[in-house]
């Protein structure tokens, strides 16, 4: 198809710029941050989202939930999540890691690439352990759960303390101690890999991720991190195969489809990239609204302006408070759909 071939050519000059979703002002506003006050031309990056607790006993004191954001060689920033479940961090355009802790123990970790865009939403659903539930659920999800090891519990607390003190070398040292003491702790190995990843220590990160997957071959966070690492290394074909596998493990994840779509685009496979972005939108229409912008920019560069108009319209319906709304409305007016 002419459009598909033109899209592939346009990808030579494509710059991927993600923008705020409709929810960013309300979510960040919950924690006293207002991204809307930033200049719309400044492209100030944020990572934001919500942490949802599932299955916890409402009759007990709610657990302490902390979100930790670490970028490159910078010291980590910590935020204690309130009743709204919202968090928001202003970030620079570098590789980063975001971690969720419940009562001082890590329960989730994700790696973020510098190329992820200006404003990126990352939501987390945290399942209660058996001791935290009010009654046993009909179906207990233990997909990625691992029982705490008493021998490493104190080390996890030391790791949390190192991060609170913004002592990155100490955090890496303690994470390595955990993984060495309990070689089967795939969560610890993946954590260590992510720490090396944000420091761009590729060999060390790969070795740690490999150890994680040797212990648990379906550990999704490790696969996703490896896929992102391949993108950071500009090994796009490898990243695509890894992220395709991640999609097989978690076919309902819109964020993985978005990552896969971006990897396809960076590998100059526009048609497949658009298909993956469409799937991300299908799974999370509002949370993945920025995928419409990625598609629109691609179509615009390819000269398919009517297709770009369609995507811009869809985006503005979901993000009515977009700072550059007038600019998009002008494009839509100048390039009406037939």
WONOR-V79710 format. One record per residue. N is the residue number from 0. OMEGA is omega in whole degrees, 0 to 359 (* if undefined). Layout:
{{N,OMEGA} {N,OMEGA}}
This chain:
{{0,183} {1,182} {2,181} {3,180} {4,179} {5,177} {6,180} {7,178} {8,181} {9,181} {10,178} {11,182} {12,185} {13,173} {14,185} {15,181} {16,176} {17,181} {18,186} {19,173} {20,183} {21,187} {22,190} {23,182} {24,182} {25,180} {26,179} {27,178} {28,178} {29,183} {30,174} {31,178} {32,181} {33,180} {34,181} {35,179} {36,177} {37,176} {38,178} {39,180} {40,183} {41,182} {42,182} {43,184} {44,173} {45,164} {46,188} {47,178} {48,181} {49,176} {50,181} {51,178} {52,183} {53,174} {54,180} {55,182} {56,180} {57,180} {58,180} {59,176} {60,182} {61,181} {62,176} {63,182} {64,180} {65,174} {66,182} {67,181} {68,180} {69,185} {70,177} {71,180} {72,183} {73,176} {74,183} {75,172} {76,183} {77,177} {78,178} {79,185} {80,179} {81,184} {82,182} {83,183} {84,186} {85,171} {86,181} {87,178} {88,169} {89,186} {90,171} {91,183} {92,178} {93,175} {94,185} {95,177} {96,176} {97,187} {98,174} {99,176} {100,174} {101,183} {102,174} {103,180} {104,181} {105,178} {106,180} {107,179} {108,175} {109,176} {110,180} {111,180} {112,174} {113,182} {114,184} {115,177} {116,184} {117,186} {118,189} {119,178} {120,177} {121,178} {122,180} {123,170} {124,184} {125,179} {126,176} {127,172} {128,183} {129,182} {130,182} {131,184} {132,175} {133,175} {134,179} {135,178} {136,180} {137,177} {138,181} {139,179} {140,178} {141,188} {142,183} {143,183} {144,174} {145,181} {146,178} {147,177} {148,181} {149,182} {150,181} {151,182} {152,180} {153,179} {154,177} {155,176} {156,177} {157,178} {158,178} {159,179} {160,178} {161,179} {162,177} {163,180} {164,179} {165,180} {166,185} {167,179} {168,179} {169,179} {170,179} {171,180} {172,182} {173,178} {174,178} {175,177} {176,180} {177,182} {178,180} {179,182} {180,180} {181,186} {182,179} {183,182} {184,182} {185,177} {186,180} {187,179} {188,179} {189,177} {190,179} {191,178} {192,180} {193,178} {194,177} {195,182} {196,183} {197,176} {198,180} {199,173} {200,193} {201,184} {202,180} {203,179} {204,181} {205,179} {206,180} {207,178} {208,179} {209,178} {210,178} {211,183} {212,173} {213,180} {214,179} {215,190} {216,181} {217,182} {218,189} {219,181} {220,179} {221,179} {222,181} {223,180} {224,178} {225,177} {226,178} {227,178} {228,178} {229,176} {230,180} {231,179} {232,182} {233,174} {234,192} {235,179} {236,178} {237,179} {238,181} {239,181} {240,180} {241,181} {242,173} {243,177} {244,178} {245,177} {246,177} {247,179} {248,184} {249,185} {250,180} {251,183} {252,179} {253,183} {254,178} {255,176} {256,178} {257,178} {258,178} {259,179} {260,180} {261,178} {262,176} {263,182} {264,180} {265,176} {266,177} {267,175} {268,190} {269,183} {270,179} {271,177} {272,179} {273,179} {274,180} {275,178} {276,177} {277,179} {278,176} {279,179} {280,179} {281,183} {282,182} {283,188} {284,182} {285,181} {286,180} {287,182} {288,182} {289,177} {290,175} {291,179} {292,177} {293,179} {294,182} {295,180} {296,177} {297,180} {298,181} {299,179} {300,180} {301,181} {302,179} {303,190} {304,179} {305,175} {306,177} {307,178} {308,179} {309,181} {310,178} {311,178} {312,181} {313,179} {314,183} {315,176} {316,181} {317,183} {318,184} {319,181} {320,180} {321,185} {322,181} {323,183} {324,183} {325,179} {326,179} {327,179} {328,177} {329,178} {330,180} {331,180} {332,181} {333,183} {334,185} {335,175} {336,178} {337,*}}
